[in-house]
Amino acid sequence: MKMLHAAALAIAPVLALSATPALAEEGEKASLTIDSSIEALMANEATKAIVIKHLGPLDQHPFYGQFKGMTLAQVQPMSNGQITDETIEKIKTELSAL
């Protein structure tokens, strides 16, 4: 019985990994919000289109590697006025409509 229990524990991570992509695809759009990282927003085609519409291709910015883990609100003070409260609200509204 101990061997069966050990085998079940050994295979559990494999089962979890194989189930994760399907779950991520189902809930991916719903889980991305204005509070998501820029990297997460740019990794999803629907949310990337919204960000690009309002701010351009942020994933091609020379400093993308430095700010990709941040939210738009966190980057706003460093954007020299390019990310406004109004822009964030527009993106937020469009993200919530997905």
Secondary structure as GFF3:
##gff-version 3
##sequence-region A 1 98
A	DSSP	alpha_helix	2	31	.	.	.	ID=ss1
A	DSSP	alpha_helix	38	43	.	.	.	ID=ss2
A	DSSP	alpha_helix	45	55	.	.	.	ID=ss3
A	DSSP	three_ten_helix	58	60	.	.	.	ID=ss4
A	DSSP	alpha_helix	64	67	.	.	.	ID=ss5
A	DSSP	alpha_helix	72	75	.	.	.	ID=ss6
A	DSSP	three_ten_helix	76	78	.	.	.	ID=ss7
A	DSSP	alpha_helix	85	96	.	.	.	ID=ss8
###
